[in-house]
Amino acid sequence: MWQKLMWVGIWLAFMTAPVKDLLDGHHTTVPTVLGWLGLGGFVTVYLTLVLRHTARPLATTAGHILLGFLAALALTLSLTLGGPWLVLFVYVSVSCGATLPLALATWAILAATASMTVIGVRVDHVSGVVPSLVVPTLLGGFAMTGVRHLIRTSVELREARATVAQLAANEERLRMARDLHDLLGHSLSLITLKSELAGRMLPGDPGQAARQVADIEQVSRQALTDVRAAVAGYRRVTLPAELAGARTVLNAAGIQADVPTDAPQGLPAAEEEVLAWVLREAATNVVRHSGARHCAITLTEVQNLDGRFLELRVRDDGPGGSPSGPPVAGNGLTGLKERLEKVSGALEIEAGRKGFTLTARIPLIPEPSALPLGSGS
């Protein structure tokens, strides 16, 4: 604000002519008082238009009224008090550049310059004043149109940066919500299953129940570690760990699991992490919703017209239907689709009478080295 006021204040140097005219005592008391009042009102309206309108436009009607008042005041003071007051048209021109659209401002600046010239030639002893004011009037008006454009652009840029920052914050919150859903959904499902199993074993087999409780403690600690890592921003899941975890959670739920023993080697970190999240969510959904007795997980390399892909497929023999229900934005299947889209992957879902199949594909780079894929166990 102060920088803008200092820049605008440079133009007030032209006000020395009317101020000097009032201080020299060439006018009687009444014209002098009215001149001071008119000059004060003129400067106030001028600063209002230039300082306010360049950043945040006034209402069109209010801007036009103030601009008309400024022009009328400049016209009246110039005709009644003489040539030194012609400099007011410089400020009228600057105000036009600051207030009006470019096309309209061009004509208004030219009109202000022409009016100043016509009035000047009709007032005595201004033959040297009018030529010296024509250039500042034109230059000041057109320069202000450029300054206004720069100021508006700067304001819009700051607003755009604030919007981008807000969108980034929203995206980070969405990522965190999705990660926590994936992390805790898997772990809590396993804890629930083992708790139920321990409860059934407790009366007849306390030793086995104790082992299940120990597993619950281990899973809980791991879940706490994962949540802390996710909040800290450095957590990364891996495909080998999720293959082992899927085998454990499926077996604990009494589902026969056919899971590869090894994970592909040489996958980029981002692609591997996405597949790991897909596998974790898919295994969790099978345990929670499928009612299946058998689940097969495969990792294969496929070739089609679009190129070479690594395909993860999770198939169960449950009653059918979507294991997670309608996708919810930010959670479940929608969250998996969002993850895959970030690595140019795709998600396919097939629900039938004999089970549910989830297939995720990620593209492989052209002519990659062979990826050793594990066999089912």
Secondary structure, DSSP 8 states (H G I E B T S, - for coil): -HHHHHHHHHHGGGGHHHHHHHHTT-S-HHHHHHHHHHHHHHHHHHHIIIIIHTTS---HHHHHHHHHHHHHHHHHHHHHH-GGGGGHHHHHHHHHHHHS-HHHHHHHHHHHHHHHHHHHHHSTT-TTHHHHHHHHHHHHHHHHHHHHHHHHHHHHHHHHHHHHHHHHHHHHHHHHHHHHHHHHHHHHHHHHHHHHHHHHHTTT-HHHHHHHHHHHHHHHHHHHHHHHHHHHT-----HHHHHHHHHHHHHHTT-EEE-BSS--SS--HHHHHHHHHHHHHHHHHIIIII--SEEEEEEEEEEETTEEEEEEEEEE-SS-S-TT-S--TTSHHHHHHHHHHHTT-EEEEEEETTEEEEEEEEE--SS--------B-
